[in-house]
Amino acid sequence: EKGVLHLVWACRDVRGIELHLFGPFLSDEFRQIVESKAEEFGVDVHVHGAYGPGDKHPALQLDLAVFPSLCEETYGLVVEEALARGTPVAVSDRGALSERIGRGGAVFSVEEVGPLHQILQKLAHDRAPLEELRYWSADHQEAYASAEIATKRLLGQE
């Protein structure tokens, strides 16, 4: 469970933000549930679906990439991809995601919605912390500039 409904709930009452969802849904029914909850909560949601290798990477369009995974993730390629493009991230405290972000992101507990809601509320109304995260996410741009460099780094060969 990637925590999409958790994210929609956390966006509730956060003014001035748009929620962009990329990637496929498990089912059309789940997509309808997400869109219904977003409408109920007044969340401005845009569902983009899957993207392919020839598409512009979605992280380039975002101020913040949020990964509210409820699973014990072992590795988060999408987190690396966002950071490599200079996009700060907010990740759940489940599994290894928090180990990947350095100072280019924020970590929140997914036991309840409050911690992520507070992060979104703060970053929506004060750009300074967001720009600081963006500054530190730039560390990943050089470190993961190509698949070859990323692979060597992750395998400890560099």
C-alpha positions, 0 to 999 in steps of 0.5 A: 500500500503506497499510502495514496489515501493517506496523502489525500487525507493529509492534503485536506485543508492545506490551501494553495497546493495541488496534488499530482498523482503519477503511476498506475492505480491498482484498479479503476475502483481504487482510482474512483475512491481516491478521486471521490475522497479528494473531492470530498476533502476539497483537494485539488487532485490531478491524476496523470497515470503511468509515464514511460521512458520517453516522457518528461520525468514527473519530478521536474514538474513538482515542488515536493515529491511525497512518498507516504508508503505504508509498506516496509520499503526496501529501496525507493528508486522513485525517491532517488529519481526525484532527488536526482532531478533536484526535487525535495522529497517527503517520505514515510518512516517505513522501511529504507526510504528515510535512509536515502534522502540525506538532507534533501527531504523530510521524514514523517510517521504514517501512524496517523495523518497529522505529521504529513499534514503539518509538513505540507501545511508548513511548506505550502505557506513558507517557501524557505524550508522548501528551498532549503530542502531543494538546495540539499537535494542537489547533492543527489543530482551529481551523485546519481547523474546516470544509471551507471553512476547510481549503480556503482554508488549503490554497490559501493564501487565508487 
